[in-house]
Amino acid sequence: MLINKITKDSNAFDSFLIGALGTLILYGLLWIIFNYGIGQPDHRVYILLGGQWPLGLIQFSTFLAFFWAMVLVGTKSRKLKWETGFFALNLLPTDEHQVMRPEHINDLRLSLANLEEKSSILVTALQRACTKFRANKSPQETMDLVKIQIDMEMDLLDSSYGLIRYLAWSIPSIGFIGTVMGISGALGNADKAVAGDIAMVTSQLGVAFDTTLVALLLSIILMFQIHISQQKEESLIIGIHDYIIENFINRIYVPKTERG
């Protein structure tokens, strides 16, 4: 199914390729703009963004890590939208006077089994809740199972951000590497500065601070996007928990003749 390909977490390598393509496109546009558009290949902004090679290799690496992480975050946003769409299926009753009898729960289990898309958090939690209730007809144990399932989803959510967090951490680290290299290069040309030629020293120092500036700016943007994305996903999982408790667990009614 096409929707599976769109909504499931992308392979890290595929995301890397998309991020690399985005980085190449960015630098291609910068090269065209500053070399042909305004005709200033030595423009300060162009140098700041790493347009001059090989001095701009560090900025290129930070943009690569940034775009790679943003692709992963974007994939999560699409998956979040897909997960939210399952609420529109009205799998559970919302009428406050309606109850869920054992036969209703069995019908729900069968309807869930017939869904084409079964990898949703909501569908998975409901399937396991229905199976648990069918086994012992205990609302309390069914509620405990739902809580365990939601806790597992929270743990999986946290672990799914591992690569994204690593990339977010690596961006300022790469920028700092550029700073160390720039300062080291400037110190290596200190003898030329003493002789009166400070061009090489200032150039190396410029690279040192440019790499840190670009890395910090990209890191701020990425961390904000990670925070928003994770907050939305956590809210979705909590919403699924509340939805199941309110419209499934709290509506269960087991006739006395069927109680264990």
C-alpha positions in Angstrom: 0.0 0.0 0.0 1.2 3.5 -0.9 0.1 4.9 2.4 2.4 2.5 4.2 5.3 3.8 2.3 4.4 7.4 3.0 3.6 7.1 6.7 6.1 4.6 8.1 9.5 5.9 9.3 11.8 6.3 6.4 15.0 4.3 6.1 17.8 6.3 7.5 19.8 5.9 4.4 16.9 7.1 2.2 16.6 10.1 4.4 20.3 10.7 4.1 20.1 10.7 0.3 17.3 13.2 0.4 19.2 15.4 2.8 22.3 15.2 0.7 20.3 16.2 -2.4 18.8 19.1 -0.5 22.2 20.3 0.6 23.6 20.0 -3.0 20.6 22.0 -4.3 21.2 24.7 -1.7 24.8 25.1 -2.6 24.1 25.0 -6.2 21.6 27.8 -5.8 24.0 29.8 -3.7 26.7 29.3 -6.4 24.4 30.6 -9.1 23.2 33.5 -7.1 26.5 34.8 -5.9 28.6 34.0 -9.0 26.1 34.9 -11.7 23.1 36.6 -10.0 24.9 39.4 -8.2 28.4 38.6 -9.5 30.1 38.7 -6.0 31.7 35.3 -5.3 33.5 36.9 -2.4 30.4 38.2 -0.7 30.4 37.9 3.1 27.2 35.9 3.2 28.5 33.5 0.6 31.6 32.9 2.6 29.7 32.6 5.9 27.5 29.9 4.4 30.6 28.0 3.2 30.4 28.7 -0.5 34.1 28.8 -1.0 35.9 25.5 -1.0 37.6 23.8 0.7 37.1 26.3 3.5 33.3 25.7 3.3 33.5 22.0 3.9 32.5 22.3 7.6 29.4 24.4 6.8 28.5 21.9 4.1 28.6 19.1 6.6 26.5 21.0 9.1 23.8 21.7 6.4 23.9 18.0 5.4 23.3 16.9 9.0 20.6 19.6 9.3 18.7 18.5 6.2 19.0 14.8 7.1 17.5 15.4 10.5 14.7 17.7 9.0 13.8 14.9 6.6 13.4 12.5 9.5 11.3 15.0 11.4 9.2 15.7 8.3 8.5 11.9 8.0 7.3 11.9 11.6 5.0 14.7 10.9 3.4 12.8 8.0 3.1 9.7 10.1 1.4 11.8 12.9 -1.1 13.1 10.4 -1.8 9.5 9.2 -2.2 8.3 12.8 -4.6 11.1 13.6 -6.8 10.1 10.6 -7.8 6.9 12.4 -10.0 8.9 14.8 -12.2 9.8 11.9 -13.1 6.2 11.4 -15.3 6.4 14.6 -14.2 2.9 15.7 -15.7 3.5 19.1 -19.1 4.9 20.1 -19.1 8.5 21.4 -22.8 8.6 22.6 -22.6 8.9 26.3 -25.6 6.6 26.8 -24.2 3.8 24.7 -22.5 0.8 26.3 -20.1 -1.9 25.1 -21.4 -5.4 25.6 -19.2 -8.5 25.0 -20.9 -9.1 21.6 -20.1 -5.5 20.6 -16.5 -5.9 21.6 -16.3 -9.1 19.6 -17.8 -7.3 16.6 -15.2 -4.5 17.1 -12.4 -7.0 17.2 -13.6 -8.5 13.9 -13.9 -5.1 12.2 -10.4 -4.2 13.3 -9.1 -7.4 11.9 -10.6 -6.5 8.5 -8.9 -3.1 8.3 -6.3 -2.8 5.6 -4.1 -0.6 7.8 -3.3 -2.3 11.0 0.0 -0.7 12.1 -1.7 2.3 13.7 -1.2 2.9 17.4 -4.9 3.2 18.0 -5.8 0.1 16.1 -3.1 -2.0 17.7 -4.1 -0.9 21.2 -7.8 -1.6 20.5 -7.0 -5.0 19.0 -5.0 -6.1 22.1 -7.6 -4.7 24.4 -10.4 -6.6 22.7 -8.3 -9.8 22.8 -7.6 -9.3 26.5 -11.3 -8.7 27.3 -12.4 -11.7 25.3 -10.0 -13.9 27.3 -11.3 -12.9 30.9 -14.0 -10.3 30.5 -12.3 -8.1 33.1 -12.5 -4.3 32.4 -9.8 -3.7 35.0 -7.3 -6.1 33.4 -8.2 -4.7 30.0 -7.5 -1.2 31.3 -4.2 -2.3 32.7 -3.3 -3.8 29.3 -4.1 -0.5 27.6 -1.9 1.4 30.0 1.0 -1.0 29.4 0.5 -0.7 25.6 0.5 3.1 25.9 3.7 3.1 28.1 5.4 0.9 25.4 4.4 3.3 22.7 5.9 6.2 24.7 9.2 4.2 25.1 9.2 3.5 21.3 8.5 7.1 20.6 11.5 8.2 22.7 13.8 5.7 21.1 12.7 6.6 17.6 14.3 10.0 18.1 17.7 8.5 18.7 19.2 9.3 15.3 17.5 12.7 15.1 18.9 13.7 18.5 22.4 12.4 17.4 22.3 14.6 14.3 21.1 17.6 16.4 24.0 17.0 18.8 26.5 16.6 15.9 25.7 19.9 14.2 27.3 22.2 16.9 30.1 19.6 17.3 30.9 19.8 13.7 30.9 23.6 13.9 33.3 23.4 16.9 35.6 21.2 14.9 35.6 24.0 12.2 36.4 26.5 14.9 39.4 24.4 16.2 40.6 23.9 12.6 40.3 27.6 11.9 42.2 28.7 15.0 44.8 26.1 14.4 45.3 27.3 10.9 45.5 30.9 12.1 48.2 30.0 14.7 50.0 28.1 12.0 50.3 31.3 10.0 51.2 33.5 12.9 54.7 34.0 11.5 53.2 35.6 8.4 51.2 37.9 10.6 54.3 39.0 12.4 55.9 39.8 9.1 52.9 42.0 8.2 50.8 39.6 6.1 47.7 39.1 8.2 45.4 38.1 5.3 45.8 34.4 5.9 45.3 34.7 9.6 42.1 36.7 9.4 40.8 34.3 6.7 41.4 31.3 9.0 39.8 33.1 12.0 36.8 34.1 9.9 36.3 30.4 9.0 36.6 29.5 12.7 33.8 31.8 13.8 31.6 31.3 10.7 31.4 27.5 11.2 30.3 28.0 14.8 27.7 30.6 13.9 26.1 28.6 11.2 26.1 25.4 13.3 24.5 27.2 16.3 21.8 28.8 14.1 20.9 25.4 12.5 21.0 23.7 15.8 18.5 26.1 17.3 16.1 25.6 14.4 16.4 21.9 14.5 15.9 21.6 18.2 12.8 23.6 18.0 11.4 21.4 15.3 12.3 18.3 17.3 10.5 19.7 20.4 7.3 20.5 18.5 7.3 17.1 16.7 7.8 15.1 19.9 5.3 17.1 21.8 2.7 16.5 19.1 3.4 12.7 19.1 3.2 12.5 22.9 -0.1 14.4 22.8 -1.4 11.9 20.2 -0.5 8.9 22.3 -2.1 10.5 25.4 -5.1 11.3 23.3 -5.4 7.7 22.2 -5.2 6.5 25.8 -7.9 8.9 26.9 -10.0 8.0 23.8 -9.9 4.2 24.6 -10.5 4.7 28.3 -13.5 7.1 27.7 -15.1 5.3 24.8 -14.2 1.7 25.4 -13.1 0.8 28.9 -15.7 3.0 30.7 -18.5 1.7 28.5 -17.9 -2.0 29.0 -21.0 -3.7 30.5 -20.8 -7.4 31.3 -24.2 -9.1 32.1 -24.2 -10.9 35.4 -24.7 -14.2 33.6 -21.3 -13.7 31.8 -19.3 -12.4 34.7 -16.5 -14.7 36.0 
